[in-house]
Amino acid sequence: MNAKTITEHLSLPFEAAESIREALLIGLACYGLYVELDNACEVAKLCGHPWPEEARPIDPTGSADTVTKFAEAMRYLDIYERAARREQA
């Protein structure tokens, strides 16, 4: 799909794209915290001091490709914004 086709099918104010990007970054940071806590649980278990089951973090997505989905969403925003800026020029 070329840049012209993208902007023909999607109308998004730049402010909305900025808000979406900010939400994606917040979500990615939160997911990163989950991964960090999950890793700490595994290290504690390997050291013989497992966390109680109720203290273990729960994957909010249940999906192995969460980070990939965040990256794809941000890439689509970048593609759209570049195309829209080219059209405005």
JOZI-V209286 format. One record per residue. N is the residue number from 0. RES is the residue in one small letter. SS is DSSP state (helix for helix, strand for strand, loop for the rest). OMEGA is omega in whole degrees, 0 to 359 (none if undefined). Layout:
n=N res=RES ss=SS omega=OMEGA
n=N res=RES ss=SS omega=OMEGA
This chain:
n=0 res=m ss=loop omega=180
n=1 res=n ss=loop omega=185
n=2 res=a ss=helix omega=181
n=3 res=k ss=helix omega=180
n=4 res=t ss=helix omega=180
n=5 res=i ss=helix omega=184
n=6 res=t ss=helix omega=175
n=7 res=e ss=helix omega=184
n=8 res=h ss=helix omega=186
n=9 res=l ss=loop omega=175
n=10 res=s ss=loop omega=185
n=11 res=l ss=loop omega=177
n=12 res=p ss=loop omega=180
n=13 res=f ss=helix omega=179
n=14 res=e ss=helix omega=179
n=15 res=a ss=helix omega=179
n=16 res=a ss=helix omega=178
n=17 res=e ss=helix omega=179
n=18 res=s ss=helix omega=178
n=19 res=i ss=helix omega=179
n=20 res=r ss=helix omega=179
n=21 res=e ss=helix omega=178
n=22 res=a ss=helix omega=177
n=23 res=l ss=helix omega=179
n=24 res=l ss=helix omega=176
n=25 res=i ss=helix omega=179
n=26 res=g ss=helix omega=179
n=27 res=l ss=helix omega=177
n=28 res=a ss=helix omega=178
n=29 res=c ss=helix omega=178
n=30 res=y ss=helix omega=177
n=31 res=g ss=helix omega=177
n=32 res=l ss=helix omega=177
n=33 res=y ss=helix omega=182
n=34 res=v ss=helix omega=179
n=35 res=e ss=helix omega=179
n=36 res=l ss=helix omega=179
n=37 res=d ss=helix omega=177
n=38 res=n ss=helix omega=178
n=39 res=a ss=helix omega=177
n=40 res=c ss=helix omega=181
n=41 res=e ss=helix omega=178
n=42 res=v ss=helix omega=179
n=43 res=a ss=helix omega=179
n=44 res=k ss=helix omega=179
n=45 res=l ss=helix omega=179
n=46 res=c ss=loop omega=179
n=47 res=g ss=loop omega=179
n=48 res=h ss=loop omega=184
n=49 res=p ss=loop omega=175
n=50 res=w ss=loop omega=174
n=51 res=p ss=loop omega=183
n=52 res=e ss=helix omega=182
n=53 res=e ss=helix omega=178
n=54 res=a ss=helix omega=180
n=55 res=r ss=loop omega=177
n=56 res=p ss=loop omega=178
n=57 res=i ss=loop omega=179
n=58 res=d ss=loop omega=182
n=59 res=p ss=loop omega=183
n=60 res=t ss=loop omega=184
n=61 res=g ss=loop omega=185
n=62 res=s ss=loop omega=180
n=63 res=a ss=loop omega=184
n=64 res=d ss=loop omega=182
n=65 res=t ss=helix omega=182
n=66 res=v ss=helix omega=177
n=67 res=t ss=helix omega=179
n=68 res=k ss=helix omega=176
n=69 res=f ss=helix omega=181
n=70 res=a ss=helix omega=179
n=71 res=e ss=helix omega=180
n=72 res=a ss=helix omega=179
n=73 res=m ss=helix omega=178
n=74 res=r ss=helix omega=178
n=75 res=y ss=helix omega=176
n=76 res=l ss=helix omega=179
n=77 res=d ss=helix omega=179
n=78 res=i ss=helix omega=181
n=79 res=y ss=helix omega=183
n=80 res=e ss=helix omega=178
n=81 res=r ss=helix omega=180
n=82 res=a ss=helix omega=180
n=83 res=a ss=helix omega=179
n=84 res=r ss=helix omega=177
n=85 res=r ss=helix omega=180
n=86 res=e ss=helix omega=180
n=87 res=q ss=helix omega=184
n=88 res=a ss=loop omega=none
